[in-house]
Amino acid sequence: MKRNGLKLPVLFILILCLIASFTFAQPMTELPSAEKLVILATTDLHGNVWGFSYENDKDTTNTGMARIASYVEEVRKQEPYVVLVDNGDTIQGNIMTDDLYNKREGEHPVMRAMNLLEYDSMTLGNHEFNFGENLIKRIQTLANFPILSANLARVDGTMAAVPYTIIERGGLQIGIIGLTNPNAPRWDGEKTDPFIYAPVGPAARRVVDIIKDKTDIIIVVSHVGIYPEYDEEGGSDGANSILALCPEVDVLIVGHDHNAIKEIQGTTVIGGARNLGREVIRIDLTLDEQKRIIDRKIELVDMANYENSDLIRKNAFIAEAHKATRDFISGGAPSADGKSSGGIFGKAAVNFQPKNEIAGIPEGKLRDTAVMDLINDVQLLNSGADVSAAALFADTSDIPAGDINYGTIFGIYKYDNTLYRVPVTGKELKAYMEWSAACYNQWVEGDVSISFNPEKPGYLYDMFSGVDYEIDLSKPVGQRIRNVMFKGKPLADDQKLTLAVNNYRYSSALKAQKLVAGTKEWESPNSIRDMLVEYIKSKGVIQPKVDNNWKIVGVNLASPYRDQLVKLVNEGKLEVPYAKALNVNELKKQGVIK
């Protein structure tokens, strides 16, 4: 039996056979001729119940479950037959969830909101495993709906989640299958040890065979992107394998990669939405009196057009959770483990992050900055390692001039990671650096900006302290790291070092990509966020410090047209060149430059 292999374990087959008759049914009502079924889906909400950015203590304008509630209420008033499903990465992602309620026993504000909205199902995403098995069990107890995962089992042979549910709307039997991202062990390491994850395609096929004769509509809610993320050849982690193996599926909901998707392939409607509740996937199926689908439509509904619902915001428990979170940030209430955030515990003399020259292109990923040097310095200080690696998780991360509170720290380090110290060789460190540098696109003649590989999200780009180095973007992936120096001397391949790196990167890159042979020799008892808080408390006022130990080379961005093109981007007249550089030669051909 493989934990994360490409063959569907026998255990899954046995479990699915045992629950083959498992349904959640509702009273039967007849479906009139040419009636419409509306399927609403959310994905990657990341704990955004209130529609609020706790990092800067502001309401958002286009996200959150409170806005989603307004839209769902509207649709249910207009349409008699509505299905509401969620696609995971739901209970992690902000200070309310990660620092308070994911670590407490009892009620949870996200689950309360989902119960109020009367969801029909939720699929486990990979971030549901960030806090271990106990939180999974807790949300299963709290939910008034089934928590689904057809490709998940426990190593002891017991069922870890419900594989599917069958509900009824207007006389239609609707099967909903949930599929978890099988890469969860890459990211959460030992927290996933109690579980076995199977490929999504074969797992979907197995359940479709069980329910196809019992259902009129089949919905698959899968916490993976359309294309495989790691298993390009086997396709174990890509929804396209579900499409290939299960042509009977009527609706396929995808997620995980936060991409907006709305398309129809054959007879399958496919939908995906951006994160934090910016959009709700809406699929309208029209059926005739024989329960055959005669029309299919899909749209992504922008939540910027909806107000926050009192159903969420006036719920006493959710309102108290929101207040408790803000109180924790201000220092007026403890976290789940009894610790205080400290309120305002420091001050930044000036802004730490430089202003972006090109709108939407983060300077923090084009050059060394004070934010990254602060994080890496704190990691080196706490670990005693020779070299440190860390990522700028959000392109907008900054420590602005003025007071610093816990929200500020969450803004630059949004995950509840711990720190590892790992022995590495010079050769292994350079291989890791090459892996990180793959996040850039290769520079070509005519490019007047630096762009980023859309297949490698920015949170995978680590910057290193303790060594000096260059990234040559004239070279292809795997050949970019140059002139690596350690303590003033070229780093030898056989030189032995220690590396400070977070637990997520250790599992998902160093081990999953087989970059490093050694195992961690030390783990911090507290989170990296806590380390940053304690460091800033000890300093009182922090000044930006940049040692400029790395730089990008192999590019020539000079051009008489560059200022003009940058101005057009900044004025919104040219698309932000994030995934594709501004190239003078191409823009001349397009007539943008004359």
N, C-alpha and C positions, 0 to 999 in steps of 0.2 A: 504493500500500500504506500502510495506517495502522498506527501503533504500537499504538494503543489504541482503534481505531475500532469501529463497530458491525457492520461487514461482515467475514465470515470471510475472511482473506486467501487468495489462490490458493495461496500457499506452503504453507499448512496442508493444503489438499486434496491437493497433490502428495505431501507427506511422508506423509500418512495412506495414500494409495494404495500408496506404496512399501513400507510396513510392514504391509499388510493381512493378511499371513499370519503376523505376529509373535506367538508364544505362548510362555508359560512353562508347560509341561505336566508332570504327574507321572504315575507309573504308574497305569494304569486299574484301579479296583476297582468292583464292581457295587454299585448302590444298592438295598437291599431295599425292599419295598413299604412305604409310609407311613413313610419314613425322615426324619430331621430333619437339617437343615443349620444350623449355628450360625455367625453372622457376628459377630465382635467388632471394634469400631472404637475407636481413640483419636484425639483431636484436640487441637491447641493445647497440647501438653505443655510447650513452652517450656523445653526443656533439663533438666527436673526428673527426673533419673535416680535420685538417691539418696533423694528424699523429705526434702529439707533446705532450710531457709531460711538462706542464707549471710549475709543481711543481719544477722540476730541470732544466728547460730551455734546454731541449734536444729533438731532433727528436727521434721518436720511430723507431723501425726496422721492425715491423710486424702489425701495426694497422693503422686505420684512413681511412676516406672516399677518400682521395687522392689515396691511393693504390686500394681501391675498384673500383674507377673510371677506373684505368688501366685495371683491370680484366673485368669489364663490357664492356669496349670498345673492348677488345679482343674477348669476346664471341659474341658480336653483329656483328663483322666482319666475324666470322666463321659460325654463325647460323642466319637464316632469321627470326625465330619466337622466340622472347625472351620476357619474362615477368619479371619485377623487382618490388618487394614489400618490404616494411619495417615493422617491427613488434614492433615498439615503444621503449620507454625509449631512445628517440633520441635526444631531445633538452636540456637535463640536464646532468651535470656531470663534467664540468671543469670550470676554471676561466673565459674563454671566454664566455661561455653560462650563468653561474650562477651569475657572478658578473657584467657582462656588458650587453650582448644582450638580455637576458631574461627579463631585467628590463627596456629596452629601447623600444620606439615606432619605427615603421618602419621596415626596412629590417632586416633579421636574417641570419647569415652565414650558419647555418645548412640548413635552408629552401632554401637558394640560391644554395647550393651544391646539394640538392635533386632535385631541378628544373633542374639544369645543367645535372644531371644524368638521367633525364626523368623517374623518378619513376612512376609506375602505381597506387600505393596506399601507404598509411601509416596508420597503426593502432595506436590508442592512447594507450600508456603504462601508468603505474601508475605514473611514474616520470614526465609525462607531466602535472600533476596536482599540482606539487610542488609550482608553482608560481601563481596558481589561475585561475579563469575562463577567465580573460582578455587575458592571454597568449594563452589559447586554441583558443579563437576567432581570435587572431592575426595570428597564424600559419595556421588556416583554410583559412584566407584571402590571405596569402602569397603563399600558395601551388598551383602549377599548376596541381594538382592531388587531388583526393578525400582523405580526412582524415576520416578513418573508425572507427566505433564502434557500433555494432548491439545490445549491451547490455547496452547502455548508453542513458539516457534521462534527460531532465531538469525537475525540480520539478513543473514548471509552465505548463507542458504538451507539451512543444515544443521539436522539435528534436534537440539533442545536437551534433550529428555527423551523417554522412551518414552511414547507416548500411552495404551497399554492393555497389559494382560497377560491371558492366559487360563490358568487353573489348573484342576486336576481334583480333585474330592473325591467319592468314592463313586460314580464313574461319571458325575457331573455335570460338564459343562464350564461354568466360571464365568468370565465376563468382568468385569474390573475396569478402569474408566476413571478416570483422574485429571484434575482440572481445577484450575488455579492461579487465584488472585484476579487479574483483569486490571487492578486498580488499583495493582499494585506500583510502576509508574513514578511515581505520585503521591507515594509515600512515600520511595522510594529514589533518585529522580532519575537521575544519570548512572551509578549502579551497575547500572541496568537497561538501559543503552544497547545492550548486545550482543543484546538480546532483543526479540521482537515478541509481544504478548499479544493474544489474540482473545477475543470474547465467549464465555461458557461454554455457553450454550444451543445455538447452531449447531455449536460444536465437539463437544459431546456427541452431537448428532444425526448428525454425519458419522461418528463412530466407531461408534455404534449400528448404522448402516447397514452398516458393514463386518463387524461381529461377530455380528449378530443371528441369522444362520443357522448360526453355528458354536458357539453357546452355549445353555445351558439356563437360566442365571441371569445377569442383568446387574446389576452393582453400580457405581454412580457415586460416587466419593469426591471431593467438591468443596470447595475451601477458600473458600467464600463463605457468607454467610447466606442464609436463605430469600428475603428481600426485598432488592432492590437497595440499595446503600449510597450510590452517587452517580448512577448512570444510571437514575433512576426511570422514565423514558419508554421507553428502549430495553431496559432489563433486562439489559444485558450482564454485570452483576456480581451477579445474583441467581439463586439456585437455582430459584425459581419458573419461570424461563424454561426450565430443564431439564425440569421437570415438564410444562410446556405442550407442548414440542417432542418429548419422548421418553416417551410413555406406556408403552413397553415396559420401562422401567427397573423392576426389582423392588425394589431397595434404593437409597436416596439418603442418603449421609452428608454433613452440612453442618458448617460450623465458622466460624472466624475471629472471630465475635462473642461467643464464649464462652457462648452461651445453651444451656440444657438443652431439648432438643426430642425428643419421642417421639410420633409420630402416624402414621396410615395414611391416605393420600389415594388413593382408587380402589384400585388393586392395588400401589401403591408405598409401601413402609415408609420413613419418614423419621426419621433420628436425628441429634442433635447433643448435645454434652456441654460441661460447664464446663471451664475451663482447668486446667493443671498436673497432669492426671491424677487429678482428684477423682472422675471417673466413667468407666466404660467403657460404651460403647453395645453392647448385646447384642440381636441380632435372631435369632429362631428361625423358620425356614421348614420346614414339614412338606410333603413331596412324596409323591405317589402313584407307582405303578409306571410310569406314563407320564411321569414327571418334571414333573408339573403341581403347582403350589403349591396346597395345599388348606387351609393354615392359616398365619397370620402373627401373630407376637407381637414386641413390643419392650419393653425395659426399660433403664433407666439404673442401672447397678450402682455403688453408693457404695463407694469404696475405703477409707473409714473402718473398714469391717468386716474388713479384711485386713491381715495382718502383712507386713513387708518380707521379700522372698524372698532366700535365700542365693545364688540363681542370679545376682542382680545384685550384692548387697553383698559376696559373697565372691569375686567375680571380681577377680583381681589388678590388672588394668589399671584397672578402674573404681574400685576401692578406692584405688589410688594417685592417680587423678585427683581424687577427693574430698579426699584428704589434701593434695594439691598446692594445691587451691583454698583450703582452710583455712589452709595455710602461707602462701600469698600474702597473704591478708587479715591474718594476724598479722605479716607482714613477714619471714617466714622463707624465702621463695622468690620468685623473680622471675616476672613475667608473660611472655607469649610474646614480647614485644618487649624483654625484658631489664630492664624497670623493676620496682622494688619498690613494693609498696603502702605501705611505710613503717611497717607495723605500727600501733601506737597513735601517732598523729602530732598529736593535739590533744585538747582537753578542752572540753566545753560546760559553762558555769557553771550553767545550769538547763535545764529542758526548753524547747525552742524552739516547740513547737506547743501551743496552748491545748487544754484538755480539751474534748471534745465535750459540749455541753449535752444534745443528743438523740442517743442511741445510734445509730450508723450514719449520722449526718449530719455530714460533716467540717467543723469550724469553719474549716479552712484554705481552704475555698471560699466561706465566708460573709463573711469579712473579711480584711484584710491581716494577714499573720503574719510572724514572724521567719524562718521557713524560706524563704518565697518572696522576702523582701527580700534574704536572703543570696544566693540563686541569681541574682537579677537584678542585685544589686550586683557580683557576680563577673563576670557577663556584660558589664556596662557597663565595668568596670575593664579587662578584657582586650580588648574590641572598640573602645573609644573612642567608642561610639555615643551618641546623645542619649537614646534610649529603648530599653528592653529588655522582652522578653516571654518568659514561661516558664510551664510548667504544673506543677501538683502531680500527678505521674503516678499516685500511689496515695493513696487516702483516708486511709491509716494512716501516711503518711510523717511522720517526725519526727526531730529530733536530740535524743535524750534526754540529760539531765544525766549528765556523766561522760565516760569515755574515748571518743574518736572514732577509728575505724579505717575501712578501705576499705568494709567492709560497711555502715557507717553512711551513707556517701556513696551507695552503690548504693541504699540504702533511700529516699533522697530524689531520686535521679536515676538511674533504672534503665536508660536507653538510652545507647548508645555514640555519642551525637551530637557533631558538631562545631558550631562557632559561625560564623554569617555576619553580616556587616554589610551592610545593604541601604539604599539611598536611598529615602525615601518622602516623600510630601506629607502635609500635615495631613489632607486628605480621605481619602487612602488609609489612614492610620493609624486614623482613626475608623471606616472601613469594616471593617478588621481587628478592631477592638475590638467592633463590632456582631456580627461573625461569632462571636467568642468568647462574647459575652453570650447567644447563642442557646442555650447549655447550661443556662440556667435556664428553669423554667416561669414563665408569667405569674402574678402574684399576683391573686387574686380575693377579693372580700369574704367574710370569714369564715375565711380562711386564717390560722392561727396559727404556721405554720412555712414555711420556704422550701424548695422542692423542685427537682429537676433533670429536664431533658428526657431521657427514656430513649433517645431517638433520637440523642442527642449525648453520647457517653461523656465521663467526667470528664477524661480525658487530652487532650481537645480544648479544655478551658477554660484559656485563657492569662490571666495577670495581668500588669499592666504597671507598670514603674517609669520615672521620668523625666518623667512627666506626672501631674497630679492629675485625677481624674474620678469621676463618679457613674454607677451602673447603676440605671435606673428600671424596676423590675419590674412596675409598673402598666401598662407599655406593651408592645405586641406586639414580636416579633422584628423587628429592623431599626430600631427607634425608641427604643432604651434608653440609649444613651450620651449623657450630659449633662455640660455644664460642664467640658469638657476644657481644662486649663490647662497651659501650658508656660512654666517659669521665671516664674510669677506672672502671666502674661497669657493671655487666651483663645487657643487654638490656631487659627490661620487655615487655611482649606482649602488655600491656595496656599503655605503655609509649608513650607520644605524641611528635612527632618530625616534622621538616620540611625537605623536600627533594628537592634538585636542580636536575632537569632532563630536557633534551631537549624536544621540542614539539613533535618530531617524536616518541620518546619512551613513552611519556605520552599517545599519542593516540594508538600506536600499541601494547603496553604491559600493562601499568598500567590500562588503561580503557578497551581495547579490551579483555584482559585476566582476567578482573575483579579482579585485584590484589589490587587495592586501591579504597576506597569508596569516599574519599574527592576529591574536584575539585581544580584546580589551583587557588591560591590566588594572584599570581603576574606573569607577563610576561615581559621579558626584551624588551626594545625599539630597541635594536640592536642585531646583531647576535653574537653567541659565538665566531666565528672567529674574529669579531671586538673587542671583549673583550680581546682575547689573544693578538691581535696586540697592543692594548692600554697598557696592562700590561707589555709587553716586552719593549715598548717604555719608560715606566716609569722607568724601571730597567737599561736599556742600555746594560749591560752584564748580562746574566743569567747563574747561576750555577745549575747543576743538584742536585735535592733534592729528596731523597727517604725515606719515613718514615716506609716502610715495615709493613704496618698495616694489610696486609693479606698474607696468605700463603696456599699452597696446602699440605695436610697431607693425611695419609692413603695409602701411596704408598711406595714401596721399590724398587728403581731402581738399586740397587747394583747388580752386577754380574761380574764374571771374563771375561765374553764375551762382556760386554757393550762397551768398548773402540773399540774393533774390529768391532762391528756392526755400531757404529757411524761413524767410518772411512769409512766403505763400503758405507753408505748413502752419506757421504760428497764427496766421489769420484764418485758418480753416479752409483755405482754397485748394490745398493739396492734401492728400491722405497722409496720415502720420506714417513715416517710413520705418515702422517697427520690424516688420517681417521681411521687408525688401528695401534696400538702400535707395536713396535719391541718386539716380545715375544720370549724369549729364547727357551721355550719348543716347540713352533711351528716351529721355524727356525731349530731346531735340527731334527725334523721330515722331514723337507724339504731338509735336507742335506746342508743347508747353513753353519751351525756350525757343526764341526766334532771333 
